[in-house]
């Protein structure tokens, strides 16, 4: 056999290997091409490598070969000697490189700005009319859907609206919300740069005349959390921050914010940083507690590749 045939064979194999590496698993081969490739092989059992050695090649080229099982899926088999017209191999949809059919893999379907805005409006409309928890629907003044940039890279998740939030239909507008705004600004961002939401969209009902707010029940959080899931999937932030132990309980069913904070977790495929709720810092003004929250935010800033000045790194450290 001629060396030209060897070169053609090697070139064909290398092309198939490059297709395989890019994720292609099936290619269409014309009958004429199959005959051209397989007839010379069927006439002689001599391999290409042995022909090169017989031709006096001092050292065979190290060209990796496609494993037999893979080559069978890349090139449809045919016997041109026995069949006059080999059947055309069926062409199946190609799987994109890196695509996974695993149910654990979280898919993200990029949407245009108009599509995302429309999807958010539709989601908000459903949430505002929600009556899944009759007791909450009866006692609320407003559904507190969420606020912020729907293209945000950073999303904060709290537990539930309080009295101020229920009144104004916006999350984190009371004293704890004002402190959260200061934390966001200390990170070099504005409140409008991030997205802020809660696991519960309604304020937990309280007995008439009772002061304060109550913790949402696990059943209430599980009933309402699908709305949050849709928000997260539409926004697709790079980082989530869980504010307080109740938020972590609702998201990951884990308790003990003291041990959980400061350590990265994952939620719906997104890095999640738990930290203390701003209301905790309002009750505990100790410098070292403020520093712990700030250290959590420094980790978030690093994850987002935000610039960090020396002044920022030294916030809440003793002189």
PAZAPA-4460 file (N, C-alpha, C; in steps of 0.05 Angstrom, whole numbers, plus 32768, in hexadecimal, padded with zeros to 4 digits):
% residues 319
    n_x    n_y    n_z   ca_x   ca_y   ca_z    c_x    c_y    c_z   seq   type   mol
   8011   7FE8   8000   8000   8000   8000   8012   8019   8000     1      X     A
   8007   802E   7FF5   8017   8047   7FF3   8017   8056   800D     2      X     A
   802C   8066   8011   802D   8077   8029   8017   808C   8028     3      X     A
   800D   8093   8010   7FF7   80A6   800E   7FDE   809C   801C     4      X     A
   7FDA   8081   801A   7FC3   8076   8027   7FC6   8078   8046     5      X     A
   7FDF   8072   804F   7FE4   8074   806C   7FDF   8090   8076     6      X     A
   7FE8   80A4   8067   7FE4   80C0   806F   7FC6   80C7   8070     7      X     A
   7FB8   80BC   805C   7F9B   80C1   805C   7F8D   80B4   8074     8      X     A
   7F96   809C   807A   7F8A   808E   8091   7F8F   809C   80AB     9      X     A
   7FA9   80A5   80AF   7FB0   80B4   80C7   7FA1   80CE   80C9    10      X     A
   7F9E   80DC   80B2   7F90   80F5   80B3   7F72   80F1   80BA    11      X     A
   7F67   80DC   80B0   7F4A   80D6   80B6   7F47   80D0   80D3    12      X     A
   7F59   80C0   80DF   7F57   80B9   80FB   7F5B   80D2   810C    13      X     A
   7F6E   80E3   8105   7F72   80FB   8115   7F59   810D   8114    14      X     A
   7F4D   810E   80FC   7F34   811F   80FA   7F1E   8114   810B    15      X     A
   7F1B   80F9   810B   7F07   80ED   811C   7F0C   80F2   813A    16      X     A
   7F26   80F0   8141   7F2D   80F5   815D   7F27   8112   8165    17      X     A
   7F2B   8125   8153   7F25   8141   815A   7F07   8145   815C    18      X     A
   7EF8   8137   814C   7EDB   8139   814F   7ED2   812D   8169    19      X     A
   7EDE   8117   8170   7ED7   810A   818A   7EDE   811C   81A1    20      X     A
   7EF5   8129   81A0   7EFD   813A   81B6   7EEA   8152   81BA    21      X     A
   7EDE   815B   81A3   7ECC   8172   81A4   7EAF   816A   81AC    22      X     A
   7EAB   8150   81B1   7E91   8147   81BA   7E80   8139   81A6    23      X     A
   7E89   8137   818D   7E7A   812A   8178   7E7B   810C   817C    24      X     A
   7E64   80FF   817A   7E63   80E2   817E   7E5A   80D3   8165    25      X     A
   7E4E   80E0   8152   7E44   80D3   813A   7E48   80E5   8122    26      X     A
   7E52   80DA   810B   7E55   80EA   80F3   7E49   80DA   80DC    27      X     A
   7E3F   80E8   80C8   7E34   80DC   80B1   7E4A   80D6   809C    28      X     A
   7E4B   80BD   8092   7E5F   80B5   807F   7E52   80AB   8066    29      X     A
   7E5A   80B7   8050   7E4E   80AF   8036   7E57   8093   802F    30      X     A
   7E47   8083   8020   7E4F   8068   8018   7E6A   8068   8008    31      X     A
   7E6D   807D   7FF7   7E86   807D   7FE7   7E9E   8080   7FF9    32      X     A
   7E9B   8090   800E   7EB2   8094   8021   7EB8   807A   8030    33      X     A
   7EA3   806C   8038   7EA7   8053   8046   7EB6   803F   8034    34      X     A
   7EAE   803D   801B   7EBB   802B   8009   7ED8   8032   8005    35      X     A
   7EDD   804C   8003   7EF9   8055   8000   7F0A   804E   8018    36      X     A
   7EFE   8050   8030   7F0D   804A   8048   7F10   802D   804E    37      X     A
   7EFC   801D   8048   7EFC   8001   8051   7F06   7FED   803D    38      X     A
   7F03   7FF2   8023   7F0C   7FDF   800F   7F2A   7FD9   8011    39      X     A
   7F3B   7FEC   8012   7F58   7FE5   8014   7F5E   7FD4   802D    40      X     A
   7F50   7FDA   8044   7F55   7FCA   805C   7F4C   7FAD   8058    41      X     A
   7F34   7FA9   804A   7F2A   7F8E   8047   7F3A   7F7D   8035    42      X     A
   7F4A   7F8A   8023   7F5B   7F7B   8011   7F74   7F71   801D    43      X     A
   7F7C   7F7D   8033   7F96   7F75   803F   7F94   7F77   805D    44      X     A
   7F9E   7F63   806C   7F9E   7F65   8089   7FB5   7F75   8094    45      X     A
   7FC7   7F7F   8082   7FDE   7F8D   808B   7FD5   7FA8   8097    46      X     A
   7FDF   7FB0   80AE   7FD8   7FC9   80BB   7FE9   7FE0   80B0    47      X     A
   7FDF   7FF8   80B6   7FEE   800F   80AC   8009   8011   80B9    48      X     A
   800B   800A   80D3   8024   800C   80E1   8038   7FF9   80D6    49      X     A
   802F   7FE0   80CF   8042   7FCC   80C4   804B   7FD5   80A9    50      X     A
   8039   7FE2   8099   8041   7FEB   807F   8056   8001   8082    51      X     A
   8054   8012   8096   8069   8026   809A   8083   801A   80A1    52      X     A
   8082   8005   80B2   809B   7FF8   80BA   80A8   7FEA   80A2    53      X     A
   8097   7FDD   8091   80A2   7FD0   807A   80AE   7FE4   8066    54      X     A
   80A3   7FFD   8067   80AD   8011   8055   80C7   801D   805F    55      X     A
   80D0   8014   8077   80EA   801D   8082   80E8   8034   8094    56      X     A
   80D1   803A   809F   80CE   8050   80B3   80DE   8049   80CB    57      X     A
   80EF   805B   80D5   8100   8055   80EC   80F1   8054   8105    58      X     A
   80DB   8064   8108   80CB   8065   8120   80AF   806C   811A    59      X     A
   809B   805B   8121   807F   8061   811A   8076   807A   8128    60      X     A
   8064   8089   811A   8059   80A1   8126   8046   8099   813D    61      X     A
   8047   80A9   8153   8036   80A4   816A   801C   80B2   8166    62      X     A
   800A   80A6   8156   7FF0   80B2   8152   7FDB   80A2   8162    63      X     A
   7FCE   80AF   8174   7FBB   80A1   8185   7FA3   8098   8174    64      X     A
   7F98   8081   817B   7F82   8076   816C   7F68   8077   817C    65      X     A
   7F52   807A   816E   7F38   8079   817B   7F33   805D   8184    66      X     A
   7F2B   8058   819D   7F24   803D   81A6   7F0F   8031   8194    67      X     A
   7F10   8016   8190   7EFD   8009   817E   7EE0   8010   8183    68      X     A
   7ED8   8010   819D   7EBC   8016   81A3   7EB5   8032   819B    69      X     A
   7EC8   8045   819E   7EC3   8061   8197   7EC2   8064   8178    70      X     A
   7ED5   8057   816A   7ED6   8059   814D   7EBD   804E   8141    71      X     A
   7EB1   803A   814D   7E98   802F   8142   7E82   8043   8144    72      X     A
   7E82   8053   8159   7E6D   8067   815B   7E72   807F   814A    73      X     A
   7E8C   8084   8142   7E92   809A   8131   7E8E   8094   8114    74      X     A
   7E94   807B   810C   7E91   8073   80F0   7E7E   805B   80EF    75      X     A
   7E69   805C   80E0   7E56   8046   80DE   7E63   8030   80CF    76      X     A
   7E60   8017   80D8   7E6C   8000   80CB   7E5D   7FF8   80B2    77      X     A
   7E6C   7FEE   809E   7E60   7FE5   8085   7E72   7FD1   8078    78      X     A
   7E68   7FBF   8069   7E77   7FAA   805B   7E73   7FAE   803D    79      X     A
   7E83   7FBF   802F   7E7E   7FC4   8013   7E83   7FAC   8002    80      X     A
   7E91   7F98   800C   7E96   7F80   7FFB   7E7C   7F70   7FF9    81      X     A
   7E6D   7F6E   800F   7E55   7F5D   800F   7E3D   7F6D   8007    82      X     A
   7E3C   7F87   800C   7E25   7F98   8006   7E2C   7FAC   7FF1    83      X     A
   7E1B   7FAD   7FDC   7E20   7FC0   7FC7   7E1C   7FDD   7FCF    84      X     A
   7E08   7FE1   7FE0   7E01   7FFD   7FE9   7DFE   7FFD   8007    85      X     A
   7E14   8003   8015   7E13   8004   8033   7DFF   8019   803B    86      X     A
   7DF0   8014   8050   7DDC   8028   805A   7DE9   8041   8065    87      X     A
   7DDC   8057   8060   7DE6   8071   806B   7DE2   8071   8089    88      X     A
   7DF7   8076   8099   7DF4   8076   80B7   7DE1   808C   80BF    89      X     A
   7DD1   8087   80D3   7DBF   809B   80DE   7DCE   80B0   80EC    90      X     A
   7DC5   80C9   80EA   7DD2   80E0   80F7   7DC1   80E7   810F    91      X     A
   7DCC   80E7   8128   7DBE   80EE   8140   7DC6   8109   8149    92      X     A
   7DB6   8117   8159   7DBE   8132   8163   7DD8   8130   8172    93      X     A
   7DE9   8143   816D   7E03   8143   817A   7E01   814F   8196    94      X     A
   7E10   8145   81A9   7E11   8150   81C4   7E27   8164   81C6    95      X     A
   7E20   817C   81CF   7E33   8191   81D0   7E4A   818B   81E3    96      X     A
   7E62   8194   81DE   7E79   818F   81F0   7E72   8199   820C    97      X     A
   7E77   8189   8220   7E72   8191   823C   7E55   818E   8245    98      X     A
   7E43   8186   8232   7E27   8183   8239   7E23   816A   8249    99      X     A
   7E13   816C   825E   7E0F   8154   826F   7DF1   814F   8271   100      X     A
   7DEB   8135   826F   7DCF   812D   8272   7DC9   8125   828F   101      X     A
   7DDC   8128   82A1   7DD9   8120   82BC   7DC3   8131   82C9   102      X     A
   7DB0   8124   82D8   7D9B   8133   82E5   7DA5   8146   82FA   103      X     A
   7DBE   8141   8304   7DC8   8153   8319   7DD3   816D   830D   104      X     A
   7DD8   816D   82F3   7DE4   8184   82E7   7DCE   819A   82E4   105      X     A
   7DD4   81B2   82ED   7DC0   81C7   82EC   7DC3   81D5   82D1   106      X     A
   7DAF   81D5   82C1   7DAF   81E2   82A7   7DA9   8200   82AB   107      X     A
   7DB6   8211   829A   7DB0   822D   829B   7DAC   8236   827E   108      X     A
   7D93   823F   8279   7D8C   8247   825E   7D8D   8265   825C   109      X     A
   7DA3   8270   824F   7DA5   828D   824E   7D8D   8299   8240   110      X     A
   7D83   82AF   824B   7D6C   82BD   823F   7D74   82D9   8237   111      X     A
   7D67   82E4   8224   7D6B   82FF   821D   7D60   8311   8233   112      X     A
   7D68   832A   8232   7D5E   833C   8247   7D40   833E   8248   113      X     A
   7D34   833F   8230   7D17   8341   822F   7D0A   8327   8239   114      X     A
   7D15   8310   8232   7D0A   82F7   823B   7D0C   82F4   825A   115      X     A
   7D23   82FC   8265   7D27   82FA   8281   7D14   830D   8290   116      X     A
   7D11   8326   8286   7CFF   8339   8293   7CE2   832F   8292   117      X     A
   7CDB   8323   827B   7CC0   8318   8279   7CBB   8301   828C   118      X     A
   7CD0   82F0   828E   7CCE   82D9   82A0   7CCC   82E2   82BD   119      X     A
   7CDA   82F7   82C4   7CD9   8302   82DF   7CBE   830E   82E5   120      X     A
   7CB3   831D   82D1   7C98   8329   82D5   7C83   8313   82D9   121      X     A
   7C85   82FD   82C9   7C72   82E8   82CC   7C74   82DA   82E7   122      X     A
   7C8D   82D6   82F0   7C92   82CA   830A   7C87   82DC   8321   123      X     A
   7C8C   82F6   831E   7C82   8309   8333   7C64   8309   8334   124      X     A
   7C57   8308   831C   7C3A   8308   831B   7C2F   82EF   832A   125      X     A
   7C3B   82D8   8326   7C33   82C0   8334   7C37   82C2   8352   126      X     A
   7C4E   82CD   835A   7C54   82CF   8376   7C41   82E3   8384   127      X     A
   7C3A   82F9   8377   7C29   830D   8384   7C0D   8302   8388   128      X     A
   7C05   82EF   8378   7BEA   82E4   837B   7BEA   82C9   838B   129      X     A
   7C01   82C2   8396   7C03   82A8   83A3   7BF1   82A6   83BC   130      X     A
   7BE4   828F   83BF   7BD5   828A   83D7   7BDA   826E   83E2   131      X     A
   7BF2   8264   83DD   7BF9   8249   83E6   7BF8   8246   8405   132      X     A
   7BFE   825C   8413   7BFD   825B   8430   7BE5   826E   8438   133      X     A
   7BCE   8263   843C   7BB6   8274   8441   7BBA   8287   8459   134      X     A
   7BC8   827E   846E   7BCB   828F   8485   7BDD   82A7   847F   135      X     A
   7BF2   82A3   846E   7C03   82B9   8467   7BF6   82CC   8453   136      X     A
   7BE7   82C0   8440   7BD9   82D1   842C   7BC4   82E2   8439   137      X     A
   7BB8   82D8   844F   7BA3   82E8   845D   7BAF   82FE   846E   138      X     A
   7BC7   82FA   8478   7BD2   830E   848B   7BE5   8322   847E   139      X     A
   7BF0   831C   8466   7C04   832D   845A   7BF8   8347   8450   140      X     A
   7C08   835C   844F   7C00   8374   8441   7C0A   8374   8424   141      X     A
   7C23   8368   8421   7C2E   8367   8406   7C3F   834D   8404   142      X     A
   7C41   8343   83EB   7C54   832E   83E5   7C6E   833C   83DF   143      X     A
   7C84   8333   83ED   7C9E   8340   83EA   7CAE   832E   83D7   144      X     A
   7CAD   8334   83BD   7CB7   8323   83A9   7CD6   8322   83A8   145      X     A
   7CE2   833A   83A8   7CFF   833C   83A6   7D06   8356   8398   146      X     A
   7D1F   835E   8399   7D27   8377   838D   7D44   8376   8384   147      X     A
   7D4A   8385   836F   7D66   8387   8366   7D69   8382   8349   148      X     A
   7D82   837D   8342   7D8B   8379   8326   7D86   835B   831F   149      X     A
   7D76   8357   830B   7D71   833B   8303   7D88   832F   82F3   150      X     A
   7D9C   833F   82EE   7DB5   8334   82E2   7DCC   8334   82F6   151      X     A
   7DC6   8336   8310   7DDA   8339   8325   7DEC   8320   8326   152      X     A
   7E05   8325   832D   7E18   830F   8332   7E16   8306   834F   153      X     A
   7E0B   8317   8360   7E09   8311   837D   7DEC   8313   8386   154      X     A
   7DE3   82FE   8394   7DC7   82FE   839E   7DC7   82F7   83BB   155      X     A
   7DB9   8307   83CB   7DB5   8303   83E8   7D9A   82F6   83ED   156      X     A
   7D9A   82E2   83FE   7D81   82D4   8405   7D7C   82D5   8423   157      X     A
   7D66   82E2   842B   7D5E   82E3   8447   7D48   82CE   844D   158      X     A
   7D3C   82D0   8464   7D29   82BC   846C   7D0C   82C4   8465   159      X     A
   7D03   82DB   846E   7CE7   82E3   8469   7CE4   8301   846E   160      X     A
   7CD0   830E   8463   7CCC   832B   8468   7CC3   8330   8485   161      X     A
   7CCB   8347   848F   7CC1   8351   84A9   7CAB   8365   84A5   162      X     A
   7CA4   8373   84BA   7C8E   8386   84B9   7C93   839D   84A5   163      X     A
   7CAC   83A7   84A5   7CB3   83BD   8493   7CB2   83B4   8476   164      X     A
   7CBC   839C   8471   7CBC   8391   8456   7CA0   838B   844C   165      X     A
   7C8F   8381   845E   7C73   837C   8457   7C64   8396   8450   166      X     A
   7C6C   83AB   845E   7C5F   83C5   8459   7C68   83D1   843E   167      X     A
   7C82   83CE   8438   7C8D   83DB   8420   7C90   83C8   8408   168      X     A
   7C8A   83AF   840C   7C8C   839B   83F6   7CA8   8399   83EA   169      X     A
   7CBC   839D   83FB   7CD8   839B   83F2   7CE8   838E   8408   170      X     A
   7CFA   837B   8401   7D0A   836D   8416   7D20   837F   8422   171      X     A
   7D25   837B   843B   7D3C   8388   8449   7D3B   83A6   8446   172      X     A
   7D25   83B2   8451   7D23   83CF   8451   7D22   83DA   846E   173      X     A
   7D20   83C8   8482   7D21   83D1   849D   7D3D   83D6   84A7   174      X     A
   7D42   83D6   84C1   7D5C   83DB   84CB   7D71   83C6   84C2   175      X     A
   7D68   83AC   84C1   7D7B   8398   84B7   7D81   839C   849A   176      X     A
   7D6D   83A5   848B   7D71   83AA   846E   7D84   83C2   846A   177      X     A
   7D81   83D6   847B   7D93   83ED   8478   7DB0   83E5   847E   178      X     A
   7DB4   83D2   8491   7DCF   83C8   8496   7DD9   83B7   847F   179      X     A
   7DC8   83A8   8473   7DD0   8398   845B   7DD8   83AA   8445   180      X     A
   7DCA   83C1   8441   7DD2   83D4   842C   7DEE   83DF   8431   181      X     A
   7DF4   83E4   844B   7E0F   83EE   8452   7E24   83D9   844C   182      X     A
   7E1E   83C0   8451   7E31   83AA   844B   7E36   83A9   842D   183      X     A
   7E21   83AB   841E   7E23   83AA   8401   7E34   83C1   83F7   184      X     A
   7E30   83D8   8402   7E40   83F0   83FA   7E5D   83ED   8402   185      X     A
   7E62   83E1   8419   7E7D   83DC   8422   7E8C   83C9   840F   186      X     A
   7E7D   83B9   8401   7E89   83A6   83ED   7E8F   83B5   83D3   187      X     A
   7E88   83CE   83D1   7E8D   83DD   83B9   7E76   83DB   83A5   188      X     A
   7E5F   83D1   83AE   7E47   83CE   839D   7E31   83E0   83A7   189      X     A
   7E1C   83E1   8397   7E03   83EF   839E   7DED   83DB   83A1   190      X     A
   7DD9   83E2   83B0   7DC2   83CF   83B4   7DB6   83C7   8399   191      X     A
   7DB6   83D9   8386   7DAB   83D3   836C   7DBC   83C0   835B   192      X     A
   7DD5   83BB   8364   7DE7   83A9   8355   7DE1   838C   835B   193      X     A
   7DD4   8387   8372   7DD0   836B   837B   7DB2   8365   837A   194      X     A
   7DAB   834C   8381   7D8F   8345   8383   7D8B   833A   83A0   195      X     A
   7D74   8343   83AB   7D6E   833C   83C7   7D53   832E   83C8   196      X     A
   7D51   8317   83D4   7D38   8309   83D6   7D36   82FA   83F0   197      X     A
   7D20   82ED   83F4   7D1B   82DD   840C   7D11   82C2   8404   198      X     A
   7D14   82AE   8417   7D09   8294   8412   7CEA   8296   8413   199      X     A
   7CE0   82A6   8426   7CC3   82AA   8428   7CBC   82C5   841D   200      X     A
   7CA7   82C6   840C   7C9F   82DF   8400   7C8A   82EE   8410   201      X     A
   7C7F   82E2   8425   7C6B   82EF   8436   7C76   82F0   8453   202      X     A
   7C6E   8305   8461   7C75   8306   847D   7C66   82F0   848D   203      X     A
   7C75   82E1   849D   7C67   82CD   84AE   7C53   82DB   84C0   204      X     A
   7C3B   82D0   84C0   7C25   82DC   84CF   7C2A   82DB   84ED   205      X     A
   7C21   82F0   84FB   7C25   82F3   8518   7C09   82F7   8524   206      X     A
   7C06   82EE   853D   7BED   82F4   854C   7BE9   8312   854D   207      X     A
   7BD0   831B   854B   7BCA   8338   854C   7BD7   8346   8564   208      X     A
   7BE5   835B   855F   7BF1   836B   8575   7C0C   8361   857E   209      X     A
   7C15   834A   8572   7C2F   833F   857A   7C45   834E   856D   210      X     A
   7C5A   8356   857C   7C70   8365   8570   7C84   8351   8562   211      X     A
   7C95   835D   8552   7CAB   834D   8546   7CA2   833C   852F   212      X     A
   7CB3   8329   8528   7CAF   8317   8512   7CB4   82FA   851C   213      X     A
   7CA7   82E7   850F   7CAD   82CC   8516   7CBC   82BE   84FF   214      X     A
   7CC9   82A8   8507   7CD8   8298   84F4   7CC5   8288   84E2   215      X     A
   7CCA   8287   84C8   7CB8   8277   84B7   7CBB   8259   84BD   216      X     A
   7CA6   824A   84BA   7CA8   822E   84BF   7CB4   821F   84A7   217      X     A
   7CC0   8207   84AC   7CCA   81F8   8495   7CB6   81F3   847F   218      X     A
   7C9D   81EE   8486   7C88   81EA   8472   7C83   8203   8462   219      X     A
   7C83   821A   846F   7C7F   8233   8460   7C97   8238   844D   220      X     A
   7CAF   8233   8456   7CC6   8237   8444   7CC6   8225   842C   221      X     A
   7CBF   820B   8431   7CBE   81F8   841B   7CA8   81FE   8407   222      X     A
   7C92   820A   8411   7C7C   8211   83FF   7C84   8228   83ED   223      X     A
   7C93   823B   83F8   7C99   8254   83EA   7CB3   8253   83DA   224      X     A
   7CC5   8241   83E0   7CE0   8242   83D5   7CE1   823E   83B6   225      X     A
   7CCD   8231   83AA   7CCF   822F   838C   7CD0   824A   837E   226      X     A
   7CC4   825F   838A   7CC6   8279   837E   7CE3   8283   837F   227      X     A
   7CF1   827E   8395   7D0D   8285   8397   7D1E   8276   8384   228      X     A
   7D18   825C   8380   7D27   824C   836D   7D24   8258   8351   229      X     A
   7D0D   8261   8349   7D09   826D   832F   7D19   8287   832D   230      X     A
   7D19   8296   8342   7D29   82AF   8342   7D46   82A9   833E   231      X     A
   7D51   8296   834D   7D6D   828F   834B   7D74   8285   832F   232      X     A
   7D63   8274   8324   7D68   8269   830A   7D67   827F   82F4   233      X     A
   7D55   8293   82F7   7D54   82A8   82E3   7D6C   82BB   82E6   234      X     A
   7D72   82C3   82FF   7D89   82D5   8303   7DA3   82C7   82FD   235      X     A
   7DA5   82AF   8307   7DBE   829F   8304   7DD6   82AF   830E   236      X     A
   7DD6   82B7   8328   7DEC   82C6   8333   7E05   82B5   8335   237      X     A
   7E1C   82C2   8337   7E35   82B3   833B   7E38   82AA   8358   238      X     A
   7E2D   82B9   836B   7E2F   82B3   8388   7E15   82B9   8396   239      X     A
   7E0E   82A7   83A8   7DF7   82AB   83BA   7E01   82B0   83D6   240      X     A
   7DF4   82C2   83E5   7DFA   82C6   8401   7DE1   82C1   8411   241      X     A
   7DE3   82AE   8424   7DCC   82A8   8435   7DCF   82B8   844F   242      X     A
   7DBA   82C7   8456   7DBB   82D9   846D   7DAD   82CC   8484   243      X     A
   7DBD   82C0   8496   7DB2   82B5   84AF   7DAC   8297   84AE   244      X     A
   7DA8   828C   84C6   7DA4   8270   84C9   7D8A   8266   84BD   245      X     A
   7D75   8276   84BE   7D5B   826D   84B3   7D5D   826B   8495   246      X     A
   7D6C   827D   8488   7D70   827B   846B   7D7F   8261   8464   247      X     A
   7D93   825B   8474   7DA2   8242   846E   7D91   8229   8473   248      X     A
   7D80   822B   8487   7D6E   8214   848C   7D5A   8211   8475   249      X     A
   7D50   8227   846A   7D3E   8225   8454   7D4B   821C   843A   250      X     A
   7D65   8224   8436   7D72   821D   841D   7D7E   8201   841E   251      X     A
   7D8E   81FB   8433   7D9C   81E2   8434   7D94   81CF   844A   252      X     A
   7D7F   81D7   8459   7D76   81C7   846F   7D8C   81C1   8483   253      X     A
   7D9D   81D5   8487   7DB3   81D3   849A   7DAF   81E9   84B0   254      X     A
   7DB7   81E2   84C8   7DB5   81F5   84DE   7DD0   81FA   84EA   255      X     A
   7DD2   8210   84F9   7DEC   8217   8506   7DFC   822B   84F6   256      X     A
   7DF1   8243   84F4   7DFE   8257   84E3   7E1A   825E   84ED   257      X     A
   7E20   825B   8506   7E3A   8261   8511   7E4F   824F   8504   258      X     A
   7E48   8236   8500   7E5B   8223   84F3   7E5A   8225   84D4   259      X     A
   7E43   822C   84C9   7E3F   822C   84AC   7E4C   8245   849F   260      X     A
   7E4A   825B   84AD   7E54   8274   84A1   7E72   8273   849B   261      X     A
   7E79   8282   8486   7E96   8283   847F   7E9F   826C   846F   262      X     A
   7E8E   8259   8469   7E96   8241   8459   7E84   8240   8440   263      X     A
   7E91   823A   8429   7E81   8239   8410   7E70   8220   840F   264      X     A
   7E58   8223   8405   7E46   820D   8400   7E3D   8210   83E3   265      X     A
   7E2B   81FF   83DA   7E21   8201   83BE   7E03   81FE   83BF   266      X     A
   7DF6   820E   83AF   7DD8   820D   83AD   7DD0   8211   8390   267      X     A
   7DC3   81FC   8385   7DBB   81FD   8369   7DD2   8203   8357   268      X     A
   7DEA   81F8   835E   7E02   81FB   834E   7E10   8215   8351   269      X     A
   7E08   8226   8365   7E13   8241   8369   7E21   8242   8384   270      X     A
   7E39   824D   8385   7E47   8250   839F   7E36   8260   83B3   271      X     A
   7E34   8256   83CB   7E23   8262   83E0   7E33   8268   83F9   272      X     A
   7E32   8281   8401   7E40   8289   841A   7E2C   8290   842F   273      X     A
   7E2B   8281   8445   7E19   8289   845B   7E27   829D   846E   274      X     A
   7E18   82AF   8478   7E23   82C3   848C   7E0C   82CA   849F   275      X     A
   7E13   82D9   84B3   7DFF   82E2   84C7   7DEB   82F5   84BA   276      X     A
   7DD3   82F4   84C4   7DBE   8307   84BB   7DC5   8322   84C6   277      X     A
   7DC0   8338   84B7   7DC6   8353   84C1   7DB8   8359   84DB   278      X     A
   7DA1   834D   84E0   7D93   8352   84FA   7DA4   8348   8511   279      X     A
   7DB4   8333   850C   7DC5   8329   8522   7DDA   833E   8529   280      X     A
   7DE5   834C   8515   7DF9   8360   851B   7DEC   8378   8529   281      X     A
   7DD2   837D   8524   7DC5   8392   8533   7DC2   838C   8550   282      X     A
   7DBF   8372   8556   7DBD   8369   8572   7DD8   8366   857F   283      X     A
   7DEC   8360   856F   7E07   835B   857A   7E1B   836E   856B   284      X     A
   7E23   8383   8579   7E33   8397   856D   7E51   8392   8570   285      X     A
   7E58   837A   8579   7E75   8374   857E   7E85   8376   8564   286      X     A
   7E9C   8382   8566   7EAC   8386   854E   7EB4   836C   8540   287      X     A
   7EBA   8357   8551   7EC3   833E   8544   7EAC   8330   8535   288      X     A
   7E92   8335   853D   7E7C   832A   852E   7E79   8338   8513   289      X     A
   7E7C   8353   8513   7E7B   8361   84FA   7E92   8358   84E8   290      X     A
   7EA9   8353   84F3   7EBF   834A   84E3   7EBA   832F   84D6   291      X     A
   7EAD   831D   84E5   7EA6   8303   84DA   7E95   8305   84C1   292      X     A
   7E80   8316   84C3   7E6F   831A   84AC   7E7F   8327   8495   293      X     A
   7E90   833A   849C   7EA0   8347   8487   7EB4   8333   847A   294      X     A
   7EBF   8321   8489   7ED1   830D   847D   7EC2   82FB   846A   295      X     A
   7EA8   82F5   8470   7E98   82E6   845D   7E94   82F6   8443   296      X     A
   7E90   8310   8446   7E8C   8320   842E   7EA6   8323   841E   297      X     A
   7EBC   8323   842C   7ED6   8324   841D   7ED9   830B   840C   298      X     A
   7ED0   82F4   8416   7ED1   82DB   8406   7EBF   82DE   83EE   299      X     A
   7EA8   82EA   83F2   7E95   82EE   83DC   7EA1   8300   83C7   300      X     A
   7EAE   8316   83D0   7EBA   8328   83BD   7ED1   831B   83AD   301      X     A
   7EE0   830A   83BA   7EF5   82FB   83AC   7EE9   82E8   8398   302      X     A
   7ED4   82DB   839F   7EC7   82C8   838D   7EBC   82D7   8374   303      X     A
   7EB3   82EF   8378   7EA9   82FF   8362   7EBF   830F   8353   304      X     A
   7ED7   830D   835C   7EEE   831B   8351   7EEA   833A   8353   305      X     A
   7EDE   8342   8369   7EDB   835F   836E   7EF5   836A   837A   306      X     A
   7EFC   8383   8373   7F14   838F   837F   7F11   8392   839D   307      X     A
   7F26   838D   83AC   7F26   8390   83C9   7F3D   83A1   83D1   308      X     A
   7F37   83B8   83DC   7F4C   83CA   83E5   7F57   83C1   8401   309      X     A
   7F6D   83CC   8408   7F79   83C6   8422   7F67   83D1   8438   310      X     A
   7F5A   83E7   8433   7F47   83F2   8446   7F30   83DF   844B   311      X     A
   7F25   83D3   8435   7F10   83C0   8438   7F18   83A7   8447   312      X     A
   7F30   839E   8442   7F3A   8386   8450   7F3D   838A   846E   313      X     A
   7F40   83A3   8476   7F45   83A9   8492   7F2B   83B2   84A1   314      X     A
   7F14   83B1   8493   7EFC   83BA   84A1   7EF7   83A8   84BA   315      X     A
   7EF0   83B6   84D0   7EE8   83A9   84EA   7EFE   839A   84F7   316      X     A
   7F17   83A0   84F0   7F2E   8395   84FE   7F36   83AA   8514   317      X     A
   7F40   83A0   852A   7F49   83B1   853F   7F61   83C1   8536   318      X     A
   7F63   83D9   853E   7F7A   83EA   8536   7F93   83E0   8542   319      X     A
***
